[in-house]
Amino acid sequence: MNRQNKISIKFAIWACLVSISSLAQTTKTLSLTNEQVQLVWQSTGEGWRLQKVAARQGKTWQPLAQPSGENTLLYAAEKPSDKPETIFKTITGEEFPGPKYHYQKVQWAESTNPVSLNTAGQAIHFFPKEAKQNGKNGLTFKQETEAATVTTEWALDPKFSSDILVKQTLTAKKDGHFSLASPTLAAVTEQNLSWATVPGYFQGNKLQENFALAYAYGHGIPKLPVLYRERCASTLSPMISTKNGLTISVIPEPGLARDPWAKDKVTQTDWNIGLSHMNRKAELSPTVYFPVLGEPKSALKSGETISYTFRYSLTNGDWFKALNHAVYDIYRFKESLALRQSKQSLTSRIEQMHHYLTDPKTSLWNVEEYQGRKLGAQSYLGGVVGSNKDAMKNSDYGAMWMLANVTKDPELTKNVLPYAENFKLAQQLTDDSFFKGAVQGQYYLAKSKKFVEEWGEVVEPIGLTYYTMLDIGNMLLFEPNDQELKERLRFGADRLLTWQKPDGSWAVAYDKHSQQEIFKDIQDVRPTFYGLIVAHRLLKDPKYLAAARKGADWIIKNAVETGSFLGVCGDARYAPDFATGQSAQAFLDLYDLTKDARYKDAAITCAKIYTTSIYTHPIASQTVKTVNGTQREDWEISQAGLSFEHGGIFGSATRLGPIQLCSHAGMFIRMYGLTKEPIFADMARAGAIGRDAFVDPKTSVASYYWQAMNKGAGPYPHHAWWQIGWLTDYLLAEAELRSGGKIAFPRGFVTPKVGPHQTVGFAPGTVNGEKASLLIDEKLVKIDNPSVDCILARSDKKLFVILLNNRAQKTDFQVTVQDGKAVAKQLPAFGLEVMTIDRQ
């Protein structure tokens, strides 16, 4: 054999060995790859493990540091206990939430039982032993356990290249309760964490040692692998963003979660899926659980099968980009908005609520004697400590003075405003004490002749901002020469200065009797600084602006950057709420005053975070349902587009659902104008438009809570003022946006408590370059299509009829002005037109 032949034989043997090695290599690895994601599994002694998980960033691949692929099956022979077994304490050592908060006790108990804490049942962890290629772009893994057979099918989504579709099927081998957890794609270390959120429950950039702070308030990320319920999950997508610019999210398939009104009764509290930021081993990894252990669907007999579908998404970008993907691409939020049609225009609702509020019987208006003054306010029949069905309250002073000013109605100017102003003056403490300038309480108890807070003997700095600074500030916009109101405003501003701590923050509250700071377990991460913005604008003293900036800077560091916020409802122990949206407008107003870009950036961040207080599921449809004996299409009662009062573990939304009071709508429209992020405009419109199923046809007042449907104001008649306030703010924000700023009216201050809508009507604005004042006169203009809203403004010589198509489709309609001829018109989707009419 010559040398050449020997070389050829050696080469052939080498080539064969390489071929055999390659074949062995292919049987030890399996992969799914497209232009955006790479997943590579390797066969090991434990089973098939994910060796690589990577997403494309530009021209390079960014791998996740700790790929896993571990599966988890939960099994319990008997239904797990629904009783809590663990007591949690605040950072100051008291048992949480405390004996006074009976509204929260039930919700806290169910949120700390073994299933919720993810300690129930036996956890069977495994890497699947069997694997096979499933078509061109799919893989199937299988595992036999003592309790069940688990099959998991993986496939790349042909439509969204960043998504991996997964279907898991469980076949029980014995009777019991079963739950599958989505396999761990990759674990993220705390060092590589930039943000984590289960929308509607918490968001943050660091783990929190104190469980109550993390779980109840979202002040940091819980260190336990808790399961969250879909009832307060605004968007069904737990997600984790890494410091190298990737976001991992898990999104259950639409239809898997509970429908809050599935057919003919409320099903808000049904629990179909568990959502978590961690796997069972407490590793940071977004996870979905189905069924929930102990819930009805988890009970299986031997041989029974159950399956579910979800997707992972590997987003090259931050959590907000990933949120938009879940909201628009998977839960089709744009389609939900497109179904919305109003049966009564928003402007008609304002006009009809005007009548409701000037009728003492429907508005439950009362005038009571107190220390030589006649105080006017509406009955409040909700829960107030010490109330004997005699509590009285006023809500939106800016809306009160606006409506009186633009209608010139003597029923308001003579019979409401003077007594409401007396209420405000009597409410404020003016003696030289620790509380001078603050308010005695939100509510007046007529029988016992005293002012009280909603929940306890407390005085809150943010209550001073609300009920002294904002209310008096909004009144002064209409009455700028009222010296008594100015003096009262200064009392409040000086008290805020006195109470401000050296770092710029304020206490959550003081005990009314001891004057000692209380609620030391939580920080006042609310826009308390806004009261000093009011003082600066009206009193022109630079020290107030300096203090406002100091307070705002503290909030940026301790709330905006960390995702930690606090609510303003005392009866809910300050669970985070609409004050977060209010913070966004507070920063916008501070930016307008200072032109400091940090405040604009903080406003945008707050607004983005507040999008996670808006429901985006279930997908609205035209399915007919029965609601309290009335046939409704599903979109009419849809939660998608509505905001929380407060969500989270013990917010009102857990039982009662979201609210109709969309105070954020105008701010979101302004934010869309600033950022061009469509989600702001779409959420504002979805909350405002076509909500007639929640409006009492007799009074045009919307119910507060979703579950009440169209029962009207109920025990909260003062909410009508807030409704007038936010609807007006929203409509004017739309007019300004759609006109490119050619229609603009000066905005005053935000309203107390419920969110960021602002007072208008105290000064003329401009319409197409001409000075004009707002006007409400329901007899002047008639429109035959309720999807078209009409804002009126007048100058000395002209009437401006501003027409807004509040519908996602073009709209035909007719306009009749001052009993003249009807004029046919058409407006494009969310279009605007201004009719200019010479006044006689």
Backbone hydrogen bonds, N-H to C=O, Kabsch-Sander energy under -0.5 kcal/mol:
donor,donor_aa,acceptor,acceptor_aa,energy
6,K,2,N,-2.0
7,I,3,R,-2.2
8,S,4,Q,-2.2
9,I,5,N,-2.6
10,K,6,K,-2.7
11,F,7,I,-2.5
12,A,8,S,-2.3
13,I,9,I,-2.5
14,W,10,K,-2.6
15,A,11,F,-2.9
16,C,12,A,-2.1
17,L,13,I,-2.5
18,V,14,W,-2.6
19,S,15,A,-2.3
20,I,16,C,-2.7
21,S,17,L,-3.0
22,S,18,V,-2.8
23,L,19,S,-2.3
24,A,20,I,-2.6
25,Q,21,S,-2.5
26,T,22,S,-2.5
27,T,23,L,-1.7
28,K,24,A,-0.8
28,K,25,Q,-0.9
29,T,25,Q,-0.9
30,L,41,W,-1.8
32,L,39,L,-2.4
34,N,37,V,-2.1
38,Q,54,A,-2.4
39,L,32,L,-2.5
40,V,52,K,-2.3
41,W,30,L,-3.7
42,Q,49,R,-3.2
43,S,28,K,-3.1
44,T,47,G,-2.0
47,G,44,T,-0.5
48,W,128,P,-3.0
49,R,42,Q,-2.7
49,R,47,G,-0.7
50,L,68,S,-2.6
51,Q,40,V,-3.4
51,Q,49,R,-0.6
52,K,40,V,-1.8
54,A,38,Q,-2.2
55,A,62,Q,-2.0
56,R,36,Q,-2.4
57,Q,60,T,-3.2
60,T,57,Q,-1.9
62,Q,55,A,-3.3
64,L,53,V,-3.1
66,Q,187,A,-0.5
68,S,185,L,-2.0
69,G,184,T,-3.7
71,N,126,F,-3.3
72,T,181,A,-0.7
73,L,124,I,-2.2
74,L,179,S,-3.3
75,Y,122,Q,-2.2
76,A,177,H,-2.2
85,E,112,T,-0.8
90,T,94,E,-2.8
93,G,90,T,-1.6
96,F,88,F,-2.6
101,Y,98,G,-1.1
102,H,100,K,-1.4
104,Q,101,Y,-0.8
105,K,101,Y,-0.9
106,V,102,H,-0.7
108,W,104,Q,-3.0
109,A,105,K,-2.4
110,E,106,V,-2.4
111,S,107,Q,-1.4
112,T,108,W,-0.7
112,T,109,A,-1.0
113,N,110,E,-0.6
115,V,81,S,-0.5
117,L,113,N,-2.5
118,N,115,V,-0.9
119,T,114,P,-2.8
120,A,114,P,-1.3
122,Q,75,Y,-3.7
124,I,73,L,-3.3
124,I,122,Q,-0.6
125,H,123,A,-0.7
126,F,71,N,-2.1
127,F,46,E,-0.6
129,K,142,K,-0.6
130,E,142,K,-2.1
132,K,140,T,-1.9
134,N,138,G,-3.3
135,G,133,Q,-0.6
139,L,154,W,-2.4
140,T,132,K,-2.6
141,F,152,T,-2.8
142,K,130,E,-2.1
143,Q,150,V,-2.2
145,T,143,Q,-0.6
145,T,148,A,-2.3
149,T,171,T,-2.4
150,V,143,Q,-2.7
151,T,169,T,-2.6
152,T,141,F,-2.8
153,E,167,K,-3.0
154,W,139,L,-3.2
155,A,165,L,-2.1
156,L,137,N,-1.4
157,D,163,D,-2.1
161,S,159,K,-0.6
163,D,160,F,-2.1
164,I,312,Y,-2.4
165,L,155,A,-3.0
166,V,310,F,-2.7
167,K,153,E,-2.2
168,Q,308,Y,-2.2
169,T,151,T,-2.8
170,L,306,I,-3.1
171,T,149,T,-2.3
172,A,170,L,-0.5
172,A,304,E,-2.6
173,K,147,A,-3.1
174,K,147,A,-0.8
176,G,300,L,-2.0
177,H,76,A,-3.2
178,F,298,S,-2.2
179,S,74,L,-2.0
180,L,290,F,-2.6
181,A,72,T,-2.2
182,S,288,V,-2.4
184,T,70,E,-2.6
185,L,183,P,-0.8
187,A,66,Q,-2.3
188,V,284,L,-2.4
192,N,189,T,-0.7
193,L,190,E,-1.0
194,S,241,S,-2.8
195,W,241,S,-1.5
196,A,204,G,-2.1
197,T,239,M,-2.3
198,V,202,F,-1.3
201,Y,198,V,-2.6
202,F,198,V,-1.4
203,Q,218,G,-0.5
204,G,196,A,-1.8
205,N,562,T,-0.6
208,Q,221,I,-2.7
211,F,209,E,-0.6
212,A,89,K,-0.5
214,A,210,N,-1.9
215,Y,211,F,-3.4
216,A,212,A,-2.2
217,Y,212,A,-0.8
217,Y,213,L,-0.8
218,G,214,A,-0.9
219,H,213,L,-2.3
220,G,203,Q,-0.5
220,G,218,G,-1.6
221,I,206,K,-2.7
223,K,208,Q,-0.5
226,V,224,L,-2.0
227,L,116,S,-3.0
228,Y,226,V,-0.5
228,Y,275,L,-3.1
230,E,273,I,-0.5
232,C,229,R,-1.0
233,A,230,E,-0.6
234,S,199,P,-1.0
234,S,232,C,-0.9
237,S,235,T,-2.3
239,M,197,T,-2.5
240,I,248,I,-2.5
241,S,195,W,-3.2
242,T,246,L,-3.1
243,K,192,N,-2.1
245,G,242,T,-1.5
247,T,315,T,-2.2
248,I,240,I,-3.0
249,S,247,T,-0.5
249,S,313,S,-2.1
250,V,238,P,-1.8
251,I,311,R,-2.9
253,E,309,T,-2.2
256,L,253,E,-2.0
262,A,259,D,-0.7
263,K,265,K,-0.6
267,T,260,P,-3.9
268,Q,260,P,-0.6
270,D,267,T,-1.4
272,N,270,D,-0.5
274,G,289,Y,-2.3
275,L,228,Y,-2.0
276,S,287,T,-2.4
279,N,283,E,-1.9
282,A,279,N,-2.4
284,L,188,V,-0.6
285,S,277,H,-1.8
285,S,283,E,-0.7
287,T,276,S,-2.8
289,Y,274,G,-2.9
290,F,180,L,-2.6
295,E,292,V,-2.3
298,S,295,E,-2.3
299,A,296,P,-1.3
300,L,176,G,-2.7
300,L,298,S,-0.7
303,G,172,A,-2.8
304,E,301,K,-2.4
306,I,170,L,-2.3
308,Y,168,Q,-1.9
310,F,166,V,-2.3
311,R,251,I,-1.7
312,Y,164,I,-2.4
313,S,249,S,-2.5
314,L,162,S,-2.6
315,T,247,T,-2.7
315,T,313,S,-0.7
317,G,245,G,-0.9
317,G,315,T,-1.6
322,A,318,D,-1.8
323,L,319,W,-2.7
324,N,320,F,-2.1
325,H,321,K,-1.6
326,A,322,A,-2.0
327,V,323,L,-2.8
328,Y,324,N,-2.8
329,D,324,N,-0.6
329,D,325,H,-1.4
330,I,325,H,-1.3
331,Y,326,A,-2.2
333,F,327,V,-1.9
335,E,332,R,-0.7
336,S,332,R,-1.5
337,L,333,F,-2.1
338,A,334,K,-2.0
339,L,335,E,-1.0
339,L,336,S,-0.6
340,R,337,L,-1.4
349,R,345,S,-1.7
350,I,346,L,-1.9
351,E,347,T,-2.2
352,Q,348,S,-2.7
353,M,349,R,-2.5
354,H,350,I,-1.5
355,H,351,E,-1.1
356,Y,352,Q,-1.9
357,L,353,M,-2.5
358,T,354,H,-1.0
358,T,355,H,-0.5
359,D,355,H,-0.5
359,D,356,Y,-0.8
363,S,359,D,-2.6
364,L,360,P,-0.7
365,W,360,P,-1.4
366,N,377,A,-2.8
368,E,375,L,-2.7
370,Y,373,R,-2.7
373,R,370,Y,-1.8
375,L,368,E,-3.5
375,L,373,R,-0.7
376,G,419,Y,-2.1
377,A,366,N,-2.0
378,Q,393,K,-1.8
379,S,364,L,-2.2
380,Y,391,A,-2.9
381,L,379,S,-0.5
381,L,715,P,-2.1
385,V,454,E,-1.6
387,S,384,V,-2.1
392,M,444,Y,-1.6
393,K,378,Q,-2.7
397,Y,395,S,-1.0
400,M,396,D,-2.1
401,W,397,Y,-2.5
402,M,398,G,-2.1
403,L,399,A,-2.7
404,A,400,M,-2.1
405,N,401,W,-2.0
406,V,402,M,-2.5
407,T,403,L,-1.5
408,K,404,A,-1.9
412,L,409,D,-1.2
413,T,409,D,-2.6
414,K,410,P,-2.7
415,N,410,P,-0.9
416,V,412,L,-1.5
417,L,412,L,-2.6
420,A,416,V,-2.5
421,E,417,L,-2.6
422,N,418,P,-1.8
423,F,419,Y,-2.0
424,K,420,A,-1.9
425,L,421,E,-2.4
426,A,422,N,-2.7
427,Q,423,F,-1.8
428,Q,424,K,-1.0
429,L,438,A,-3.0
433,S,431,D,-2.3
436,K,433,S,-1.6
437,G,429,L,-3.4
438,A,435,F,-2.4
440,Q,427,Q,-2.8
443,Y,452,V,-2.4
444,Y,392,M,-2.0
445,L,450,K,-3.2
446,A,390,D,-2.1
446,A,444,Y,-0.8
449,K,445,L,-1.1
450,K,445,L,-1.2
452,V,443,Y,-2.7
456,G,453,E,-0.5
458,V,456,G,-1.8
459,V,510,Y,-2.3
464,L,460,E,-1.7
465,T,461,P,-2.1
466,Y,462,I,-2.5
467,Y,463,G,-3.0
468,T,464,L,-1.8
469,M,464,L,-2.0
470,L,465,T,-2.4
471,D,466,Y,-1.6
472,I,468,T,-1.7
473,G,469,M,-2.1
474,N,470,L,-2.8
475,M,471,D,-2.0
476,L,472,I,-2.4
477,L,473,G,-1.1
478,F,474,N,-0.7
478,F,475,M,-1.0
479,E,475,M,-1.7
482,D,479,E,-2.0
483,Q,481,N,-1.1
486,K,482,D,-1.8
487,E,483,Q,-2.4
488,R,484,E,-2.3
489,L,485,L,-2.4
490,R,486,K,-2.2
491,F,487,E,-2.2
492,G,488,R,-1.9
493,A,489,L,-2.5
494,D,490,R,-2.8
495,R,491,F,-1.8
496,L,492,G,-2.3
497,L,493,A,-2.1
498,T,494,D,-2.3
499,W,495,R,-2.5
500,Q,496,L,-1.4
501,K,505,S,-3.2
504,G,501,K,-2.3
509,A,518,I,-0.8
510,Y,459,V,-2.7
511,D,516,Q,-2.9
512,K,457,E,-2.5
515,Q,511,D,-1.8
518,I,509,A,-2.6
522,I,519,F,-1.3
524,D,506,W,-0.7
525,V,523,Q,-2.2
526,R,524,D,-1.8
528,T,526,R,-1.9
530,Y,527,P,-1.8
531,G,528,T,-1.3
532,L,529,F,-1.3
533,I,529,F,-0.8
533,I,530,Y,-0.7
534,V,530,Y,-1.8
535,A,531,G,-1.8
536,H,532,L,-2.1
537,R,533,I,-2.5
538,L,534,V,-2.1
539,L,535,A,-2.9
540,K,536,H,-1.6
544,Y,541,D,-1.4
545,L,541,D,-0.8
546,A,542,P,-2.3
547,A,543,K,-2.0
548,A,544,Y,-2.3
549,R,545,L,-2.5
550,K,546,A,-1.9
551,G,547,A,-2.4
552,A,548,A,-2.6
553,D,549,R,-2.7
554,W,550,K,-1.6
555,I,551,G,-2.0
556,I,552,A,-2.4
557,K,553,D,-1.8
558,N,554,W,-2.5
559,A,555,I,-2.7
560,V,555,I,-1.9
561,E,556,I,-2.5
563,G,559,A,-2.2
564,S,559,A,-1.0
565,F,563,G,-0.6
566,L,525,V,-1.4
567,G,574,Y,-2.5
570,G,568,V,-0.8
572,A,569,C,-1.1
573,R,570,G,-1.7
574,Y,569,C,-2.3
575,A,572,A,-1.0
578,F,645,E,-0.7
580,T,577,D,-1.9
582,Q,578,F,-1.8
583,S,579,A,-1.9
584,A,580,T,-1.1
585,Q,581,G,-1.3
586,A,582,Q,-2.4
587,F,583,S,-2.4
588,L,584,A,-1.9
589,D,585,Q,-2.6
590,L,586,A,-2.0
591,Y,587,F,-2.4
592,D,588,L,-2.3
593,L,589,D,-1.5
594,T,590,L,-2.2
595,K,591,Y,-3.4
597,A,595,K,-0.7
599,Y,596,D,-1.6
600,K,596,D,-0.9
601,D,597,A,-2.5
602,A,598,R,-2.1
603,A,599,Y,-2.2
604,I,600,K,-2.2
605,T,601,D,-2.3
606,C,602,A,-2.6
607,A,603,A,-2.4
608,K,604,I,-2.5
609,I,605,T,-2.5
610,Y,606,C,-2.3
611,T,607,A,-1.0
611,T,608,K,-0.8
612,T,609,I,-1.7
613,S,610,Y,-2.2
614,I,611,T,-1.2
615,Y,642,L,-2.7
616,T,234,S,-2.5
625,K,632,R,-3.7
626,T,263,K,-1.7
627,V,625,K,-0.6
627,V,630,T,-3.5
628,N,626,T,-0.6
630,T,627,V,-1.9
632,R,625,K,-3.1
634,D,623,T,-2.4
635,W,621,S,-2.1
636,E,633,E,-1.6
637,I,633,E,-0.7
637,I,634,D,-1.2
638,S,635,W,-0.7
641,G,615,Y,-3.1
642,L,639,Q,-2.6
643,S,659,I,-0.7
644,F,613,S,-1.6
647,G,576,P,-0.5
648,G,200,G,-1.9
649,I,215,Y,-0.5
651,G,647,G,-0.7
653,A,646,H,-2.0
654,T,651,G,-1.6
655,R,652,S,-1.2
656,L,652,S,-2.6
657,G,653,A,-0.8
659,I,643,S,-2.9
660,Q,704,Y,-1.9
662,C,660,Q,-1.6
663,S,661,L,-1.7
665,A,662,C,-2.0
668,F,664,H,-2.8
669,I,665,A,-2.0
670,R,666,G,-2.3
671,M,667,M,-2.6
672,Y,668,F,-2.3
673,G,669,I,-2.1
674,L,670,R,-1.5
675,T,671,M,-2.7
676,K,672,Y,-2.9
680,F,677,E,-1.5
681,A,677,E,-0.7
682,D,678,P,-2.7
683,M,679,I,-2.1
684,A,680,F,-2.1
685,R,681,A,-2.4
686,A,682,D,-2.4
687,G,683,M,-1.7
688,A,684,A,-1.5
689,I,685,R,-2.5
694,F,691,R,-2.0
695,V,692,D,-1.8
696,D,694,F,-0.5
696,D,701,V,-2.4
700,S,696,D,-3.1
703,S,694,F,-2.8
703,S,709,M,-0.5
706,W,658,P,-2.9
707,Q,656,L,-2.0
708,A,705,Y,-1.2
709,M,706,W,-1.9
711,K,708,A,-1.0
714,G,711,K,-0.6
716,Y,713,A,-2.2
719,H,716,Y,-1.8
720,A,717,P,-1.6
721,W,718,H,-1.3
722,W,718,H,-1.0
723,Q,719,H,-2.4
724,I,720,A,-2.4
725,G,721,W,-2.4
726,W,722,W,-2.9
727,L,723,Q,-2.3
728,T,724,I,-2.0
729,D,725,G,-2.1
730,Y,726,W,-2.7
731,L,727,L,-2.5
732,L,728,T,-2.3
733,A,729,D,-2.1
734,E,730,Y,-2.4
735,A,731,L,-2.3
736,E,732,L,-2.3
737,L,733,A,-2.5
738,R,734,E,-3.1
739,S,735,A,-1.7
740,G,737,L,-1.3
741,G,736,E,-2.6
742,K,739,S,-0.9
744,A,742,K,-0.6
744,A,766,T,-2.2
748,G,759,T,-3.4
751,T,757,H,-1.5
754,V,752,P,-2.2
759,T,749,F,-1.6
765,G,772,A,-3.2
766,T,744,A,-2.7
767,V,770,E,-2.7
768,N,742,K,-1.8
769,G,742,K,-0.7
770,E,767,V,-1.7
772,A,765,G,-2.5
773,S,794,R,-2.7
775,L,792,L,-2.1
776,I,406,V,-1.8
780,L,777,D,-1.5
781,V,777,D,-0.6
782,K,816,T,-2.8
784,D,814,Q,-1.7
788,V,785,N,-1.9
789,D,787,S,-0.6
789,D,804,L,-2.7
791,I,802,I,-2.5
792,L,775,L,-0.7
793,A,800,F,-1.9
794,R,773,S,-2.4
795,S,798,K,-2.6
799,L,837,I,-3.2
800,F,793,A,-3.6
801,V,799,L,-0.5
801,V,835,M,-3.1
802,I,791,I,-3.0
802,I,800,F,-0.7
803,L,801,V,-0.7
803,L,833,E,-3.4
804,L,789,D,-2.8
805,N,831,G,-2.6
806,N,787,S,-2.8
806,N,804,L,-1.0
807,R,805,N,-1.3
811,T,827,L,-2.7
813,F,825,K,-2.5
815,V,823,V,-2.5
816,T,782,K,-2.8
818,Q,780,L,-3.8
818,Q,816,T,-0.5
820,G,817,V,-1.5
823,V,815,V,-2.8
825,K,813,F,-3.2
827,L,811,T,-2.3
830,F,807,R,-1.8
831,G,828,P,-1.9
833,E,803,L,-1.9
835,M,801,V,-2.9
835,M,833,E,-0.5
837,I,799,L,-2.8
837,I,835,M,-0.5
839,R,797,K,-3.3
